[in-house]
């Protein structure tokens, strides 16, 4: 991980994020999984956030991002969850059976330079378990 620079800042801010569908339903599969990944990439690009690792499991997802200090993490999560819920529920009517796509809760942890590789490996190994 490299420190990033702006005009008056030097920073390295990495977040490990996890959230899951309502009732932990295993709906993040097939075309829904592919579309979710596209949406997450679109939001990250718009917010100028770098995706370091992403693993979508049937009943939850892990996202490891590098962010700018001006971006509030709860707003970033709201953007990811809000946009994906809105678009996926429009495009895949079977998701309307859930009262909402995502639970209100999420996990967030900061990661420094030392543990970033460990988190990336953990996320990438999720599909092998």
C-alpha positions in Angstrom: 0.0 0.0 0.0 1.3 3.4 -1.0 0.5 6.6 0.9 -1.6 9.0 -1.2 -1.0 12.7 -1.6 -3.2 15.6 -2.2 -2.3 19.3 -2.1 -2.2 19.5 1.7 -2.6 15.9 2.9 -0.7 12.6 3.0 -3.0 9.7 3.8 -3.6 5.9 3.7 -7.2 5.1 4.7 -8.4 1.5 4.0 -11.7 0.1 5.1 -12.9 -3.5 5.3 -16.7 -3.5 4.8 -19.2 -6.4 5.2 -22.9 -6.3 4.8 -25.6 -8.9 4.0 -29.1 -9.2 2.5 -32.1 -9.0 4.7 -32.7 -12.3 6.7 -29.3 -13.4 5.4 -31.0 -14.8 2.3 -28.6 -16.4 -0.3 -29.7 -14.2 -3.2 -26.3 -12.9 -4.3 -25.7 -15.5 -7.0 -25.6 -15.8 -10.8 -26.6 -12.7 -12.7 -27.5 -10.8 -9.5 -23.9 -11.3 -8.3 -22.4 -10.1 -11.6 -24.7 -7.0 -11.7 -23.9 -6.2 -8.0 -20.2 -6.2 -8.8 -20.8 -3.8 -11.7 -22.9 -1.5 -9.5 -20.2 -1.5 -6.7 -17.5 -0.7 -9.3 -19.6 2.2 -10.7 -20.2 3.7 -7.3 -16.6 3.4 -6.4 -15.5 5.2 -9.5 -18.0 8.0 -9.0 -16.9 8.4 -5.4 -13.2 8.2 -6.4 -12.7 5.2 -4.1 -10.3 2.4 -5.0 -11.5 -1.2 -4.6 -8.7 -3.3 -3.3 -10.7 -6.5 -3.0 -14.3 -7.6 -3.5 -15.8 -11.0 -2.8 -19.5 -11.6 -3.1 -20.8 -14.6 -1.3 -24.4 -15.9 -1.6 -25.4 -14.3 1.7 -22.9 -11.5 2.3 -20.2 -9.5 0.7 -16.7 -8.3 1.7 -15.4 -5.1 0.2 -11.9 -3.7 0.9 -11.5 -0.1 -0.3 -9.0 2.7 -0.1 -10.7 6.1 0.5 -9.9 9.8 0.7 -10.2 11.5 4.2 -13.0 13.7 3.1 -15.3 10.8 2.4 -17.4 9.8 5.4 -17.6 6.0 5.6 -21.3 5.9 6.5 -22.1 8.0 3.3 -20.0 5.6 1.2 -21.8 2.5 2.6 -25.1 4.3 2.1 -24.2 4.9 -1.6 -23.1 1.3 -2.2 -26.2 -0.2 -0.5 -28.7 2.3 -1.7 -27.8 2.3 -5.4 -27.4 -1.5 -5.5 -30.7 -2.1 -3.7 -32.6 0.3 -6.0 -31.2 -1.1 -9.2 -31.2 -4.7 -8.3 -34.8 -4.7 -7.1 -35.9 -3.0 -10.3 -33.9 -5.4 -12.5 -34.7 -8.6 -10.6 -38.3 -8.8 -9.4 -37.6 -11.9 -7.3 -35.7 -9.6 -4.9 -39.0 -7.8 -4.2 -40.0 -10.8 -2.0 -37.6 -9.4 0.6 -38.9 -6.4 2.6 -35.6 -4.7 1.6 -32.5 -6.0 -0.1 -30.0 -5.1 2.7 -30.1 -5.2 6.4 -29.6 -1.8 8.1 -26.4 -3.1 9.8 -22.9 -3.4 8.4 -19.4 -4.1 9.6 -16.5 -1.7 9.1 -12.9 -1.9 10.2 -10.0 0.3 9.4 -6.8 -1.3 8.2 -3.3 0.2 8.2 -0.5 -0.6 5.9 0.7 -3.6 7.9 -2.6 -5.6 7.9 -3.9 -4.7 4.4 -2.4 -7.7 2.7 -3.8 -10.0 5.4 -7.3 -8.6 4.9 -7.0 -8.9 1.1 -5.9 -12.6 1.4 -8.8 -13.3 3.9 -11.4 -11.8 1.5 -10.0 -13.7 -1.5 -10.1 -17.0 0.4 -13.8 -16.6 1.1 -14.8 -18.6 -1.9 -12.5 -21.5 -1.1 -14.1 -22.3 2.2 
